[in-house]
């Protein structure tokens, strides 16, 4: 099961990178970065998964003495939650820049925006 999530995550990363490097429309580039970000999150979750262990909740089902051998480390899950929030903020910022670019230039094609190139 974990290899399926890992493989899917790497495929999403490659799809996102391919879309970001080959397209000229800035909205499609933003979507490609978002797809790659989702792939990275999926790979992080797959790395933190351990077969046969349970959620990191200490209750009657898992005693404190058995917690080391029976629960999953919650740090990768916390990192993924943080990465999701950061990715959402970065996507919102990129969309705002794309909107401002469209307002000023009238196009979303990045090959037509050469004002800051040397």
ZIPE-V984040 format. One line per field, one symbol per residue. psi: psi as a letter, one per 30 degrees, with the letter a starting at -180 (. if undefined). burial: 1 if it has 9 or more other C-alpha atoms within 8 Angstrom, else 0. Layout:
psi: ???
burial: ???
This chain:
psi: effeeeeeeeeeeeeeeeeefflfkeeeeeeeeeeeeeeeeeeeeeefkkkglllikjafejlfegeefflkkfeeeeeeeeeeeeeeeeeeeeeeeeeeeeeefglgjfffjgegl.
burial: 0000110111111111111100111111111111111111111111110000100001000110001001110001100100110010001001100100110000011000000000
